[in-house]
């Protein structure tokens, strides 16, 4: 049995939302660990992503005019990255490197087709002429001559394996409609050549392979919708120079006469393959059982796909429209019962954990739940009639309540829906509870879109506070909250969702800054993050603070600025008073806590109106001063922003609006005060560095002599 689970977007591919991926994706390769992938575009950029966080960790580009010509890979032995641009120029760098012009460079003597990285071995470099070198041998003499075995053939596909300790490379070539398979064994430096048996009126579209027990199993997807299997033993006994490989039909995808295009596939296990592309009139992702010739599951892709499919760690990666999509899949032991959907075992009740609930209509969900109930009842056929009836009485309310709830959400009253929702939440945890809640929220949001009066705010708040939800599980929730300006719900989402896109984070920031403090005073906002350092009762009155302990002295800096301000302006710029009300401050703190990528957030911040940018910078300045009042540089309270978050947002905001800030008269005093404050802190820490040695000596002396009796010691600092 196989199923497609919840999917999410890893990154955008268009000019507005991507990371230089307007030209499309060249390839996706595994990163340094199982949660990282390396994305190479058809241009000059490579990006390292952390899949679970859906965030880029690093991005590297070659110079304008240069083009990356084969996928960037990771050397798992040295944790370095390897790229080839302009066919012959090799680059090697590490995570901390930023400028590829300054990293290791080697110009090779022949064009590179692809680099294959192996988990426990040296990367293999395959040249377009068929020559192969390990990376260490190639780096010993980059200009060494590379043999050309296939001068008239074009490489279409390649893959590398480790059989025991020996690396094995296999690649396929094409010449005048004929296809050839090459197998390179490195220990004996032997290259075997085979010819693939021809197929009338059909050509190979995609290849994949795996190795087991000294036999390479090559799978070929042909344009007529057939998947063929070819067995290639590593121990070749025939002396023929060009042995013909026979193939056997493994799977028939389409009816006779249909022609595939833009399609690729991947092997999931010994009984399952995944196919992506135009199988019929539409493009879709499918999982097939090769043992029983059955379609296990499918997902339609209405926005189209490039036909490229990658599979790492039980996750599919493919393009869908203008985004790179990730879908988790599940494959279980193949049996005839599972292949036809009649599996009867203890895991039947967990099937719903692998269903994409967002893709199901309300009626489909009800049918799914009822079918699971039916299977669960049949699995207990050996029980007595009385016990079976008891089982029905126990199962029916649990299964039907969720399905009936989804139907009731369409047209029932708010009070009736909330009663059913409370019953659902009061039940014990089910295996599919998380997915079910996501489906319920999606149904509620759909009702909100069609019925402006309907908005179960209290229930939504309760769900987010008590259940471990995420943005990808209910992506339309925050959009509806933004439309209704439900700042409390947005605040909770920002604090609890780990995967909010930067575009939504910016939209929340803009809404928070645009709403007046008078309006926010009448709204329900959680003030836990500000109550300990902002005077809630009277924010406009003078607030007495502790003596500054980090060395800032306004009088020390008075002579360093040519502009003279009044006393009132000076105090305000120094950050003694919060420029926003406590409600708005709490909302802004939620924005500061949200995760983001500077690459994606900065373009949106540039669209922030100038007056709102100045107000936000004043608040960040206030937080900066407040956090610097104590040596710990930590604000009191729950979920209060850290000094690093404050500084990062300050720098980000200044990067986005520095020219505007300089030109605005009302921002000049703020920038001047901020400049003086930072300079005073730099001076203070510089003075601390001067006595660092003496302080360390005092600490050493204290450890050496710990007197148990009362004593007075005089230590002279030199």
Buried (B, 14 or more C-beta within 10 A) or exposed (E): BBBBBBBBBBBBBEEEBBBBBBBEBBBBBBBBEEBBBBBBBBBBBBBBBBBEEBBBBBBBBBEEEBEBBBBBBBBBBEEBBBBBBEBBBBBBBEEEBEEBEEBBBBEBBBBBBBBBBBEEBBBBBBBBBBBBBBBEEBBEEBEEEBEEBBEEBEBBBBBBBEBEEEBBBBBBBBEEEEBBBBBBBBEEEEBBBBBBEEBEEBEBBBBBBBBEEEEBBBBBBBBBBBBBBBEBEBEBEEEEEEBEBEBEEBBEBBEEEEEBEBBBBBBBEEBBBBBBBBBEEEBBBBBBBBBBEBBBBBBEBEEBBBBBBBBBEEBBBBBBBBBBBBBBBBBBEBBEEBBEEEBBBEEBBEBBBBBBBBBBEBEBBBEBBBEBBEBBBEBBEEEEEEEBEEBEEEBEEBBBBBBBBBBBBEEBEBEEBBEBBEEBBEEEEBEBBBBBBBBBBBBBBBBBEEEEEBBBBEBBBBBBEEBEBBBBBBBBBBEBBBEBBBBBBBBBBBBBBBBBBBBBBBBBBBBBBEBEEEEBEEEEBBBEBBBEBBBEEEBEEEEEEEEBEBBBEBEBBEEEEEEEBEEEEBBBBBBBBBBBBBBBBBBBBBBBBBBBBEBBBBBBBEEBEBEBBBBBBBBBBBBBBBBBBBEEBEBBBEBBBBBEBBBBBBEBBBEBBEEBBEEBEEBBBBBBBBEBBBBBBEBBEEEEEEEEEEEEBEEEEEEEEEEEEEEEEEEEEE
